[in-house]
Amino acid sequence: MCRNIRTLHNFEPPATSSEVDAAALQYVRKIAGSTKPSRANQEAFDEAVAAVARATQHLLEHLSSSAPPKDRAVEAAKARARAATRYAS
């Protein structure tokens, strides 16, 4: 479930709110142990996702780095190369 959580800090352009929301959703899914809550738990689930997204956005806004920002395309290419090596038959 949590494989979709990616590093969001120090990218140019910065992480979008949809990326932050997706990471928050994956985190809450992992903690809750399910991908879709029951109707009885939906409100608590949604509140948790919103709270985690707010905390994540706050953290990203306040982090600093002396390293140059990473390029998303370059990082994606590196990930594809690692996957090709890992899953080569």
PDB file of N, CA, C and O in Angstrom:
ATOM      1  N   MET A   1       0.799  -1.199   0.000  1.00  0.00           N
ATOM      2  CA  MET A   1       0.000   0.000   0.000  1.00  0.00           C
ATOM      3  C   MET A   1       0.844   1.267   0.000  1.00  0.00           C
ATOM      4  O   MET A   1       0.477   2.241  -0.656  1.00  0.00           O
ATOM      5  N   CYS A   2       1.952   1.281   0.709  1.00  0.00           N
ATOM      6  CA  CYS A   2       2.718   2.515   0.868  1.00  0.00           C
ATOM      7  C   CYS A   2       3.775   2.736  -0.206  1.00  0.00           C
ATOM      8  O   CYS A   2       4.564   3.676  -0.106  1.00  0.00           O
ATOM      9  N   ARG A   3       3.806   1.915  -1.199  1.00  0.00           N
ATOM     10  CA  ARG A   3       4.805   2.128  -2.233  1.00  0.00           C
ATOM     11  C   ARG A   3       4.589   3.425  -2.986  1.00  0.00           C
ATOM     12  O   ARG A   3       5.514   3.912  -3.636  1.00  0.00           O
ATOM     13  N   ASN A   4       3.398   4.002  -2.921  1.00  0.00           N
ATOM     14  CA  ASN A   4       3.112   5.236  -3.640  1.00  0.00           C
ATOM     15  C   ASN A   4       3.563   6.479  -2.900  1.00  0.00           C
ATOM     16  O   ASN A   4       3.487   7.577  -3.451  1.00  0.00           O
ATOM     17  N   ILE A   5       4.027   6.342  -1.680  1.00  0.00           N
ATOM     18  CA  ILE A   5       4.531   7.508  -0.963  1.00  0.00           C
ATOM     19  C   ILE A   5       5.935   7.786  -1.469  1.00  0.00           C
ATOM     20  O   ILE A   5       6.823   6.938  -1.381  1.00  0.00           O
ATOM     21  N   ARG A   6       6.119   8.965  -1.992  1.00  0.00           N
ATOM     22  CA  ARG A   6       7.404   9.360  -2.556  1.00  0.00           C
ATOM     23  C   ARG A   6       7.960  10.549  -1.782  1.00  0.00           C
ATOM     24  O   ARG A   6       7.222  11.270  -1.111  1.00  0.00           O
ATOM     25  N   THR A   7       9.259  10.740  -1.884  1.00  0.00           N
ATOM     26  CA  THR A   7       9.881  11.918  -1.300  1.00  0.00           C
ATOM     27  C   THR A   7       9.302  13.152  -1.988  1.00  0.00           C
ATOM     28  O   THR A   7       9.230  13.210  -3.216  1.00  0.00           O
ATOM     29  N   LEU A   8       8.895  14.124  -1.199  1.00  0.00           N
ATOM     30  CA  LEU A   8       8.276  15.331  -1.747  1.00  0.00           C
ATOM     31  C   LEU A   8       9.132  16.570  -1.523  1.00  0.00           C
ATOM     32  O   LEU A   8       8.857  17.626  -2.095  1.00  0.00           O
ATOM     33  N   HIS A   9      10.158  16.453  -0.703  1.00  0.00           N
ATOM     34  CA  HIS A   9      10.988  17.608  -0.357  1.00  0.00           C
ATOM     35  C   HIS A   9      12.095  17.839  -1.381  1.00  0.00           C
ATOM     36  O   HIS A   9      12.670  16.900  -1.933  1.00  0.00           O
ATOM     37  N   ASN A  10      12.370  19.105  -1.613  1.00  0.00           N
ATOM     38  CA  ASN A  10      13.504  19.571  -2.423  1.00  0.00           C
ATOM     39  C   ASN A  10      13.381  19.190  -3.896  1.00  0.00           C
ATOM     40  O   ASN A  10      14.338  18.707  -4.503  1.00  0.00           O
ATOM     41  N   PHE A  11      12.214  19.408  -4.458  1.00  0.00           N
ATOM     42  CA  PHE A  11      12.013  19.224  -5.893  1.00  0.00           C
ATOM     43  C   PHE A  11      11.676  20.560  -6.520  1.00  0.00           C
ATOM     44  O   PHE A  11      11.120  21.443  -5.867  1.00  0.00           O
ATOM     45  N   GLU A  12      12.008  20.700  -7.764  1.00  0.00           N
ATOM     46  CA  GLU A  12      11.636  21.875  -8.531  1.00  0.00           C
ATOM     47  C   GLU A  12      10.830  21.400  -9.715  1.00  0.00           C
ATOM     48  O   GLU A  12      11.378  20.661 -10.533  1.00  0.00           O
ATOM     49  N   PRO A  13       9.592  21.761  -9.870  1.00  0.00           N
ATOM     50  CA  PRO A  13       8.794  22.613  -8.992  1.00  0.00           C
ATOM     51  C   PRO A  13       8.414  21.877  -7.715  1.00  0.00           C
ATOM     52  O   PRO A  13       8.471  20.649  -7.664  1.00  0.00           O
ATOM     53  N   PRO A  14       8.025  22.626  -6.678  1.00  0.00           N
ATOM     54  CA  PRO A  14       7.673  22.003  -5.399  1.00  0.00           C
ATOM     55  C   PRO A  14       6.493  21.041  -5.528  1.00  0.00           C
ATOM     56  O   PRO A  14       5.750  21.068  -6.509  1.00  0.00           O
ATOM     57  N   ALA A  15       6.346  20.209  -4.533  1.00  0.00           N
ATOM     58  CA  ALA A  15       5.245  19.237  -4.513  1.00  0.00           C
ATOM     59  C   ALA A  15       3.903  19.956  -4.596  1.00  0.00           C
ATOM     60  O   ALA A  15       3.701  21.004  -3.982  1.00  0.00           O
ATOM     61  N   THR A  16       2.999  19.376  -5.361  1.00  0.00           N
ATOM     62  CA  THR A  16       1.670  19.946  -5.503  1.00  0.00           C
ATOM     63  C   THR A  16       0.773  19.458  -4.366  1.00  0.00           C
ATOM     64  O   THR A  16       1.106  18.501  -3.666  1.00  0.00           O
ATOM     65  N   SER A  17      -0.348  20.115  -4.195  1.00  0.00           N
ATOM     66  CA  SER A  17      -1.275  19.691  -3.147  1.00  0.00           C
ATOM     67  C   SER A  17      -1.835  18.301  -3.447  1.00  0.00           C
ATOM     68  O   SER A  17      -2.145  17.550  -2.523  1.00  0.00           O
ATOM     69  N   SER A  18      -1.968  17.952  -4.723  1.00  0.00           N
ATOM     70  CA  SER A  18      -2.462  16.607  -5.053  1.00  0.00           C
ATOM     71  C   SER A  18      -1.439  15.537  -4.681  1.00  0.00           C
ATOM     72  O   SER A  18      -1.820  14.441  -4.271  1.00  0.00           O
ATOM     73  N   GLU A  19      -0.151  15.835  -4.815  1.00  0.00           N
ATOM     74  CA  GLU A  19       0.888  14.890  -4.393  1.00  0.00           C
ATOM     75  C   GLU A  19       0.888  14.731  -2.874  1.00  0.00           C
ATOM     76  O   GLU A  19       1.051  13.624  -2.363  1.00  0.00           O
ATOM     77  N   VAL A  20       0.706  15.827  -2.164  1.00  0.00           N
ATOM     78  CA  VAL A  20       0.646  15.780  -0.702  1.00  0.00           C
ATOM     79  C   VAL A  20      -0.577  14.980  -0.263  1.00  0.00           C
ATOM     80  O   VAL A  20      -0.485  14.147   0.639  1.00  0.00           O
ATOM     81  N   ASP A  21      -1.719  15.231  -0.897  1.00  0.00           N
ATOM     82  CA  ASP A  21      -2.944  14.495  -0.559  1.00  0.00           C
ATOM     83  C   ASP A  21      -2.798  13.006  -0.839  1.00  0.00           C
ATOM     84  O   ASP A  21      -3.254  12.179  -0.048  1.00  0.00           O
ATOM     85  N   ALA A  22      -2.164  12.654  -1.962  1.00  0.00           N
ATOM     86  CA  ALA A  22      -1.972  11.239  -2.304  1.00  0.00           C
ATOM     87  C   ALA A  22      -1.078  10.552  -1.280  1.00  0.00           C
ATOM     88  O   ALA A  22      -1.344   9.415  -0.888  1.00  0.00           O
ATOM     89  N   ALA A  23      -0.026  11.228  -0.845  1.00  0.00           N
ATOM     90  CA  ALA A  23       0.860  10.654   0.174  1.00  0.00           C
ATOM     91  C   ALA A  23       0.116  10.483   1.495  1.00  0.00           C
ATOM     92  O   ALA A  23       0.273   9.467   2.173  1.00  0.00           O
ATOM     93  N   ALA A  24      -0.694  11.475   1.858  1.00  0.00           N
ATOM     94  CA  ALA A  24      -1.468  11.388   3.101  1.00  0.00           C
ATOM     95  C   ALA A  24      -2.455  10.228   3.040  1.00  0.00           C
ATOM     96  O   ALA A  24      -2.607   9.490   4.013  1.00  0.00           O
ATOM     97  N   LEU A  25      -3.116  10.067   1.919  1.00  0.00           N
ATOM     98  CA  LEU A  25      -4.066   8.968   1.751  1.00  0.00           C
ATOM     99  C   LEU A  25      -3.369   7.620   1.892  1.00  0.00           C
ATOM    100  O   LEU A  25      -3.879   6.731   2.574  1.00  0.00           O
ATOM    101  N   GLN A  26      -2.224   7.457   1.262  1.00  0.00           N
ATOM    102  CA  GLN A  26      -1.490   6.197   1.347  1.00  0.00           C
ATOM    103  C   GLN A  26      -1.051   5.921   2.783  1.00  0.00           C
ATOM    104  O   GLN A  26      -1.119   4.785   3.251  1.00  0.00           O
ATOM    105  N   TYR A  27      -0.600   6.968   3.481  1.00  0.00           N
ATOM    106  CA  TYR A  27      -0.179   6.800   4.873  1.00  0.00           C
ATOM    107  C   TYR A  27      -1.349   6.332   5.738  1.00  0.00           C
ATOM    108  O   TYR A  27      -1.214   5.378   6.503  1.00  0.00           O
ATOM    109  N   VAL A  28      -2.488   6.996   5.618  1.00  0.00           N
ATOM    110  CA  VAL A  28      -3.647   6.633   6.437  1.00  0.00           C
ATOM    111  C   VAL A  28      -4.138   5.235   6.080  1.00  0.00           C
ATOM    112  O   VAL A  28      -4.543   4.479   6.964  1.00  0.00           O
ATOM    113  N   ARG A  29      -4.108   4.882   4.798  1.00  0.00           N
ATOM    114  CA  ARG A  29      -4.492   3.524   4.402  1.00  0.00           C
ATOM    115  C   ARG A  29      -3.606   2.488   5.081  1.00  0.00           C
ATOM    116  O   ARG A  29      -4.091   1.466   5.568  1.00  0.00           O
ATOM    117  N   LYS A  30      -2.319   2.756   5.110  1.00  0.00           N
ATOM    118  CA  LYS A  30      -1.385   1.819   5.725  1.00  0.00           C
ATOM    119  C   LYS A  30      -1.654   1.686   7.219  1.00  0.00           C
ATOM    120  O   LYS A  30      -1.706   0.575   7.746  1.00  0.00           O
ATOM    121  N   ILE A  31      -1.823   2.811   7.898  1.00  0.00           N
ATOM    122  CA  ILE A  31      -2.061   2.791   9.336  1.00  0.00           C
ATOM    123  C   ILE A  31      -3.383   2.106   9.653  1.00  0.00           C
ATOM    124  O   ILE A  31      -3.472   1.339  10.612  1.00  0.00           O
ATOM    125  N   ALA A  32      -4.424   2.383   8.845  1.00  0.00           N
ATOM    126  CA  ALA A  32      -5.745   1.805   9.089  1.00  0.00           C
ATOM    127  C   ALA A  32      -5.803   0.334   8.696  1.00  0.00           C
ATOM    128  O   ALA A  32      -6.643  -0.412   9.198  1.00  0.00           O
ATOM    129  N   GLY A  33      -4.924  -0.078   7.812  1.00  0.00           N
ATOM    130  CA  GLY A  33      -4.903  -1.469   7.394  1.00  0.00           C
ATOM    131  C   GLY A  33      -5.927  -1.801   6.330  1.00  0.00           C
ATOM    132  O   GLY A  33      -6.222  -2.973   6.094  1.00  0.00           O
ATOM    133  N   SER A  34      -6.474  -0.779   5.683  1.00  0.00           N
ATOM    134  CA  SER A  34      -7.438  -1.033   4.612  1.00  0.00           C
ATOM    135  C   SER A  34      -7.382   0.098   3.591  1.00  0.00           C
ATOM    136  O   SER A  34      -7.013   1.229   3.909  1.00  0.00           O
ATOM    137  N   THR A  35      -7.749  -0.227   2.382  1.00  0.00           N
ATOM    138  CA  THR A  35      -7.737   0.785   1.335  1.00  0.00           C
ATOM    139  C   THR A  35      -9.033   1.568   1.273  1.00  0.00           C
ATOM    140  O   THR A  35      -9.067   2.689   0.767  1.00  0.00           O
ATOM    141  N   LYS A  36     -10.102   0.975   1.790  1.00  0.00           N
ATOM    142  CA  LYS A  36     -11.391   1.651   1.794  1.00  0.00           C
ATOM    143  C   LYS A  36     -12.068   1.395   3.136  1.00  0.00           C
ATOM    144  O   LYS A  36     -12.351   0.248   3.484  1.00  0.00           O
ATOM    145  N   PRO A  37     -12.328   2.463   3.890  1.00  0.00           N
ATOM    146  CA  PRO A  37     -12.957   2.278   5.196  1.00  0.00           C
ATOM    147  C   PRO A  37     -14.440   1.938   5.062  1.00  0.00           C
ATOM    148  O   PRO A  37     -15.054   2.181   4.023  1.00  0.00           O
ATOM    149  N   SER A  38     -14.993   1.385   6.104  1.00  0.00           N
ATOM    150  CA  SER A  38     -16.432   1.130   6.133  1.00  0.00           C
ATOM    151  C   SER A  38     -17.157   2.474   6.224  1.00  0.00           C
ATOM    152  O   SER A  38     -16.552   3.497   6.546  1.00  0.00           O
ATOM    153  N   ARG A  39     -18.436   2.457   5.942  1.00  0.00           N
ATOM    154  CA  ARG A  39     -19.211   3.699   6.045  1.00  0.00           C
ATOM    155  C   ARG A  39     -19.154   4.266   7.460  1.00  0.00           C
ATOM    156  O   ARG A  39     -19.147   5.484   7.639  1.00  0.00           O
ATOM    157  N   ALA A  40     -19.112   3.403   8.455  1.00  0.00           N
ATOM    158  CA  ALA A  40     -19.054   3.851   9.850  1.00  0.00           C
ATOM    159  C   ALA A  40     -17.748   4.584  10.155  1.00  0.00           C
ATOM    160  O   ALA A  40     -17.713   5.454  11.026  1.00  0.00           O
ATOM    161  N   ASN A  41     -16.676   4.235   9.443  1.00  0.00           N
ATOM    162  CA  ASN A  41     -15.361   4.835   9.701  1.00  0.00           C
ATOM    163  C   ASN A  41     -14.957   5.884   8.669  1.00  0.00           C
ATOM    164  O   ASN A  41     -13.879   6.467   8.784  1.00  0.00           O
ATOM    165  N   GLN A  42     -15.784   6.135   7.679  1.00  0.00           N
ATOM    166  CA  GLN A  42     -15.415   7.043   6.585  1.00  0.00           C
ATOM    167  C   GLN A  42     -15.063   8.445   7.080  1.00  0.00           C
ATOM    168  O   GLN A  42     -14.072   9.022   6.633  1.00  0.00           O
ATOM    169  N   GLU A  43     -15.849   8.993   7.984  1.00  0.00           N
ATOM    170  CA  GLU A  43     -15.597  10.349   8.467  1.00  0.00           C
ATOM    171  C   GLU A  43     -14.255  10.438   9.198  1.00  0.00           C
ATOM    172  O   GLU A  43     -13.484  11.369   8.966  1.00  0.00           O
ATOM    173  N   ALA A  44     -13.980   9.489  10.065  1.00  0.00           N
ATOM    174  CA  ALA A  44     -12.703   9.482  10.787  1.00  0.00           C
ATOM    175  C   ALA A  44     -11.540   9.320   9.818  1.00  0.00           C
ATOM    176  O   ALA A  44     -10.501   9.961   9.974  1.00  0.00           O
ATOM    177  N   PHE A  45     -11.717   8.466   8.824  1.00  0.00           N
ATOM    178  CA  PHE A  45     -10.687   8.227   7.805  1.00  0.00           C
ATOM    179  C   PHE A  45     -10.394   9.525   7.052  1.00  0.00           C
ATOM    180  O   PHE A  45      -9.234   9.903   6.889  1.00  0.00           O
ATOM    181  N   ASP A  46     -11.452  10.206   6.594  1.00  0.00           N
ATOM    182  CA  ASP A  46     -11.286  11.453   5.838  1.00  0.00           C
ATOM    183  C   ASP A  46     -10.640  12.544   6.686  1.00  0.00           C
ATOM    184  O   ASP A  46      -9.808  13.306   6.193  1.00  0.00           O
ATOM    185  N   GLU A  47     -11.021  12.619   7.960  1.00  0.00           N
ATOM    186  CA  GLU A  47     -10.410  13.597   8.861  1.00  0.00           C
ATOM    187  C   GLU A  47      -8.923  13.320   9.038  1.00  0.00           C
ATOM    188  O   GLU A  47      -8.109  14.243   9.062  1.00  0.00           O
ATOM    189  N   ALA A  48      -8.580  12.062   9.159  1.00  0.00           N
ATOM    190  CA  ALA A  48      -7.174  11.693   9.325  1.00  0.00           C
ATOM    191  C   ALA A  48      -6.372  12.054   8.078  1.00  0.00           C
ATOM    192  O   ALA A  48      -5.261  12.574   8.187  1.00  0.00           O
ATOM    193  N   VAL A  49      -6.919  11.786   6.905  1.00  0.00           N
ATOM    194  CA  VAL A  49      -6.220  12.132   5.650  1.00  0.00           C
ATOM    195  C   VAL A  49      -5.989  13.635   5.593  1.00  0.00           C
ATOM    196  O   VAL A  49      -4.893  14.079   5.253  1.00  0.00           O
ATOM    197  N   ALA A  50      -7.011  14.425   5.921  1.00  0.00           N
ATOM    198  CA  ALA A  50      -6.872  15.885   5.888  1.00  0.00           C
ATOM    199  C   ALA A  50      -5.831  16.367   6.896  1.00  0.00           C
ATOM    200  O   ALA A  50      -5.040  17.259   6.589  1.00  0.00           O
ATOM    201  N   ALA A  51      -5.826  15.789   8.092  1.00  0.00           N
ATOM    202  CA  ALA A  51      -4.858  16.191   9.115  1.00  0.00           C
ATOM    203  C   ALA A  51      -3.429  15.850   8.703  1.00  0.00           C
ATOM    204  O   ALA A  51      -2.515  16.653   8.891  1.00  0.00           O
ATOM    205  N   VAL A  52      -3.242  14.668   8.145  1.00  0.00           N
ATOM    206  CA  VAL A  52      -1.903  14.270   7.694  1.00  0.00           C
ATOM    207  C   VAL A  52      -1.459  15.152   6.534  1.00  0.00           C
ATOM    208  O   VAL A  52      -0.291  15.534   6.463  1.00  0.00           O
ATOM    209  N   ALA A  53      -2.362  15.477   5.633  1.00  0.00           N
ATOM    210  CA  ALA A  53      -2.017  16.351   4.499  1.00  0.00           C
ATOM    211  C   ALA A  53      -1.605  17.736   5.001  1.00  0.00           C
ATOM    212  O   ALA A  53      -0.630  18.306   4.512  1.00  0.00           O
ATOM    213  N   ARG A  54      -2.340  18.279   5.971  1.00  0.00           N
ATOM    214  CA  ARG A  54      -1.980  19.595   6.532  1.00  0.00           C
ATOM    215  C   ARG A  54      -0.603  19.543   7.190  1.00  0.00           C
ATOM    216  O   ARG A  54       0.219  20.438   6.990  1.00  0.00           O
ATOM    217  N   ALA A  55      -0.353  18.498   7.972  1.00  0.00           N
ATOM    218  CA  ALA A  55       0.946  18.369   8.642  1.00  0.00           C
ATOM    219  C   ALA A  55       2.077  18.220   7.621  1.00  0.00           C
ATOM    220  O   ALA A  55       3.154  18.790   7.789  1.00  0.00           O
ATOM    221  N   THR A  56       1.825  17.460   6.580  1.00  0.00           N
ATOM    222  CA  THR A  56       2.832  17.265   5.533  1.00  0.00           C
ATOM    223  C   THR A  56       3.130  18.566   4.821  1.00  0.00           C
ATOM    224  O   THR A  56       4.294  18.903   4.604  1.00  0.00           O
ATOM    225  N   GLN A  57       2.086  19.305   4.452  1.00  0.00           N
ATOM    226  CA  GLN A  57       2.271  20.590   3.766  1.00  0.00           C
ATOM    227  C   GLN A  57       3.031  21.558   4.656  1.00  0.00           C
ATOM    228  O   GLN A  57       3.917  22.269   4.183  1.00  0.00           O
ATOM    229  N   HIS A  58       2.695  21.593   5.944  1.00  0.00           N
ATOM    230  CA  HIS A  58       3.394  22.460   6.898  1.00  0.00           C
ATOM    231  C   HIS A  58       4.880  22.095   6.957  1.00  0.00           C
ATOM    232  O   HIS A  58       5.747  22.968   6.920  1.00  0.00           O
ATOM    233  N   LEU A  59       5.152  20.807   7.046  1.00  0.00           N
ATOM    234  CA  LEU A  59       6.545  20.351   7.097  1.00  0.00           C
ATOM    235  C   LEU A  59       7.297  20.767   5.839  1.00  0.00           C
ATOM    236  O   LEU A  59       8.398  21.310   5.927  1.00  0.00           O
ATOM    237  N   LEU A  60       6.719  20.519   4.681  1.00  0.00           N
ATOM    238  CA  LEU A  60       7.395  20.853   3.418  1.00  0.00           C
ATOM    239  C   LEU A  60       7.660  22.354   3.299  1.00  0.00           C
ATOM    240  O   LEU A  60       8.692  22.764   2.768  1.00  0.00           O
ATOM    241  N   GLU A  61       6.737  23.166   3.790  1.00  0.00           N
ATOM    242  CA  GLU A  61       6.913  24.623   3.727  1.00  0.00           C
ATOM    243  C   GLU A  61       8.024  25.111   4.645  1.00  0.00           C
ATOM    244  O   GLU A  61       8.604  26.169   4.405  1.00  0.00           O
ATOM    245  N   HIS A  62       8.323  24.355   5.686  1.00  0.00           N
ATOM    246  CA  HIS A  62       9.308  24.808   6.668  1.00  0.00           C
ATOM    247  C   HIS A  62      10.661  24.108   6.575  1.00  0.00           C
ATOM    248  O   HIS A  62      11.597  24.501   7.271  1.00  0.00           O
ATOM    249  N   LEU A  63      10.788  23.093   5.744  1.00  0.00           N
ATOM    250  CA  LEU A  63      12.083  22.431   5.567  1.00  0.00           C
ATOM    251  C   LEU A  63      12.983  23.297   4.689  1.00  0.00           C
ATOM    252  O   LEU A  63      12.507  24.007   3.803  1.00  0.00           O
ATOM    253  N   SER A  64      14.263  23.229   4.941  1.00  0.00           N
ATOM    254  CA  SER A  64      15.228  23.913   4.084  1.00  0.00           C
ATOM    255  C   SER A  64      16.314  22.917   3.709  1.00  0.00           C
ATOM    256  O   SER A  64      16.516  21.909   4.386  1.00  0.00           O
ATOM    257  N   SER A  65      17.001  23.214   2.625  1.00  0.00           N
ATOM    258  CA  SER A  65      18.051  22.315   2.163  1.00  0.00           C
ATOM    259  C   SER A  65      19.144  23.120   1.488  1.00  0.00           C
ATOM    260  O   SER A  65      18.865  24.087   0.779  1.00  0.00           O
ATOM    261  N   SER A  66      20.378  22.724   1.706  1.00  0.00           N
ATOM    262  CA  SER A  66      21.493  23.388   1.023  1.00  0.00           C
ATOM    263  C   SER A  66      21.792  22.701  -0.310  1.00  0.00           C
ATOM    264  O   SER A  66      22.569  23.215  -1.116  1.00  0.00           O
ATOM    265  N   ALA A  67      21.177  21.543  -0.540  1.00  0.00           N
ATOM    266  CA  ALA A  67      21.374  20.816  -1.799  1.00  0.00           C
ATOM    267  C   ALA A  67      20.536  21.468  -2.898  1.00  0.00           C
ATOM    268  O   ALA A  67      19.483  22.044  -2.624  1.00  0.00           O
ATOM    269  N   PRO A  68      21.001  21.376  -4.125  1.00  0.00           N
ATOM    270  CA  PRO A  68      20.194  21.928  -5.219  1.00  0.00           C
ATOM    271  C   PRO A  68      18.917  21.108  -5.394  1.00  0.00           C
ATOM    272  O   PRO A  68      18.918  19.908  -5.118  1.00  0.00           O
ATOM    273  N   PRO A  69      17.833  21.730  -5.846  1.00  0.00           N
ATOM    274  CA  PRO A  69      16.576  20.995  -6.038  1.00  0.00           C
ATOM    275  C   PRO A  69      16.748  19.878  -7.062  1.00  0.00           C
ATOM    276  O   PRO A  69      17.500  20.000  -8.029  1.00  0.00           O
ATOM    277  N   LYS A  70      16.024  18.782  -6.818  1.00  0.00           N
ATOM    278  CA  LYS A  70      16.072  17.640  -7.727  1.00  0.00           C
ATOM    279  C   LYS A  70      15.069  17.855  -8.856  1.00  0.00           C
ATOM    280  O   LYS A  70      14.058  18.540  -8.697  1.00  0.00           O
ATOM    281  N   ASP A  71      15.378  17.251  -9.996  1.00  0.00           N
ATOM    282  CA  ASP A  71      14.499  17.319 -11.157  1.00  0.00           C
ATOM    283  C   ASP A  71      13.648  16.056 -11.187  1.00  0.00           C
ATOM    284  O   ASP A  71      14.181  14.950 -11.101  1.00  0.00           O
ATOM    285  N   ARG A  72      12.341  16.206 -11.306  1.00  0.00           N
ATOM    286  CA  ARG A  72      11.425  15.063 -11.271  1.00  0.00           C
ATOM    287  C   ARG A  72      11.687  14.078 -12.405  1.00  0.00           C
ATOM    288  O   ARG A  72      11.639  12.865 -12.200  1.00  0.00           O
ATOM    289  N   ALA A  73      11.960  14.589 -13.585  1.00  0.00           N
ATOM    290  CA  ALA A  73      12.192  13.704 -14.734  1.00  0.00           C
ATOM    291  C   ALA A  73      13.456  12.865 -14.539  1.00  0.00           C
ATOM    292  O   ALA A  73      13.477  11.676 -14.856  1.00  0.00           O
ATOM    293  N   VAL A  74      14.496  13.490 -14.021  1.00  0.00           N
ATOM    294  CA  VAL A  74      15.751  12.773 -13.776  1.00  0.00           C
ATOM    295  C   VAL A  74      15.551  11.702 -12.705  1.00  0.00           C
ATOM    296  O   VAL A  74      16.023  10.576 -12.859  1.00  0.00           O
ATOM    297  N   GLU A  75      14.857  12.047 -11.621  1.00  0.00           N
ATOM    298  CA  GLU A  75      14.604  11.079 -10.549  1.00  0.00           C
ATOM    299  C   GLU A  75      13.725   9.926 -11.037  1.00  0.00           C
ATOM    300  O   GLU A  75      13.933   8.780 -10.640  1.00  0.00           O
ATOM    301  N   ALA A  76      12.748  10.220 -11.893  1.00  0.00           N
ATOM    302  CA  ALA A  76      11.892   9.164 -12.447  1.00  0.00           C
ATOM    303  C   ALA A  76      12.704   8.228 -13.339  1.00  0.00           C
ATOM    304  O   ALA A  76      12.493   7.015 -13.318  1.00  0.00           O
ATOM    305  N   ALA A  77      13.627   8.779 -14.118  1.00  0.00           N
ATOM    306  CA  ALA A  77      14.475   7.951 -14.974  1.00  0.00           C
ATOM    307  C   ALA A  77      15.368   7.044 -14.131  1.00  0.00           C
ATOM    308  O   ALA A  77      15.569   5.879 -14.473  1.00  0.00           O
ATOM    309  N   LYS A  78      15.896   7.568 -13.044  1.00  0.00           N
ATOM    310  CA  LYS A  78      16.718   6.754 -12.140  1.00  0.00           C
ATOM    311  C   LYS A  78      15.890   5.608 -11.554  1.00  0.00           C
ATOM    312  O   LYS A  78      16.367   4.477 -11.464  1.00  0.00           O
ATOM    313  N   ALA A  79      14.657   5.901 -11.160  1.00  0.00           N
ATOM    314  CA  ALA A  79      13.780   4.878 -10.587  1.00  0.00           C
ATOM    315  C   ALA A  79      13.463   3.796 -11.622  1.00  0.00           C
ATOM    316  O   ALA A  79      13.437   2.610 -11.294  1.00  0.00           O
ATOM    317  N   ARG A  80      13.222   4.204 -12.866  1.00  0.00           N
ATOM    318  CA  ARG A  80      12.958   3.215 -13.928  1.00  0.00           C
ATOM    319  C   ARG A  80      14.180   2.338 -14.164  1.00  0.00           C
ATOM    320  O   ARG A  80      14.047   1.132 -14.375  1.00  0.00           O
ATOM    321  N   ALA A  81      15.365   2.932 -14.130  1.00  0.00           N
ATOM    322  CA  ALA A  81      16.596   2.161 -14.328  1.00  0.00           C
ATOM    323  C   ALA A  81      16.791   1.158 -13.183  1.00  0.00           C
ATOM    324  O   ALA A  81      17.184   0.015 -13.419  1.00  0.00           O
ATOM    325  N   ARG A  82      16.517   1.587 -11.946  1.00  0.00           N
ATOM    326  CA  ARG A  82      16.642   0.675 -10.813  1.00  0.00           C
ATOM    327  C   ARG A  82      15.634  -0.477 -10.946  1.00  0.00           C
ATOM    328  O   ARG A  82      15.959  -1.632 -10.671  1.00  0.00           O
ATOM    329  N   ALA A  83      14.424  -0.147 -11.368  1.00  0.00           N
ATOM    330  CA  ALA A  83      13.379  -1.185 -11.527  1.00  0.00           C
ATOM    331  C   ALA A  83      13.763  -2.150 -12.627  1.00  0.00           C
ATOM    332  O   ALA A  83      13.563  -3.356 -12.485  1.00  0.00           O
ATOM    333  N   ALA A  84      14.309  -1.649 -13.716  1.00  0.00           N
ATOM    334  CA  ALA A  84      14.703  -2.530 -14.820  1.00  0.00           C
ATOM    335  C   ALA A  84      15.782  -3.493 -14.358  1.00  0.00           C
ATOM    336  O   ALA A  84      15.755  -4.673 -14.707  1.00  0.00           O
ATOM    337  N   THR A  85      16.731  -2.997 -13.576  1.00  0.00           N
ATOM    338  CA  THR A  85      17.787  -3.861 -13.052  1.00  0.00           C
ATOM    339  C   THR A  85      17.215  -4.868 -12.061  1.00  0.00           C
ATOM    340  O   THR A  85      17.576  -6.044 -12.098  1.00  0.00           O
ATOM    341  N   ARG A  86      16.339  -4.426 -11.189  1.00  0.00           N
ATOM    342  CA  ARG A  86      15.771  -5.283 -10.164  1.00  0.00           C
ATOM    343  C   ARG A  86      14.912  -6.371 -10.749  1.00  0.00           C
ATOM    344  O   ARG A  86      14.956  -7.509 -10.280  1.00  0.00           O
ATOM    345  N   TYR A  87      14.122  -6.053 -11.771  1.00  0.00           N
ATOM    346  CA  TYR A  87      13.161  -7.013 -12.319  1.00  0.00           C
ATOM    347  C   TYR A  87      13.607  -7.662 -13.614  1.00  0.00           C
ATOM    348  O   TYR A  87      12.821  -8.335 -14.281  1.00  0.00           O
ATOM    349  N   ALA A  88      14.865  -7.463 -13.972  1.00  0.00           N
ATOM    350  CA  ALA A  88      15.390  -8.100 -15.198  1.00  0.00           C
ATOM    351  C   ALA A  88      15.372  -9.611 -15.026  1.00  0.00           C
ATOM    352  O   ALA A  88      15.691 -10.138 -13.960  1.00  0.00           O
ATOM    353  N   SER A  89      14.993 -10.292 -16.097  1.00  0.00           N
ATOM    354  CA  SER A  89      14.943 -11.753 -15.982  1.00  0.00           C
ATOM    355  C   SER A  89      16.067 -12.421 -16.729  1.00  0.00           C
ATOM    356  O   SER A  89      16.165 -13.648 -16.730  1.00  0.00           O
TER     357      SER A  89
END
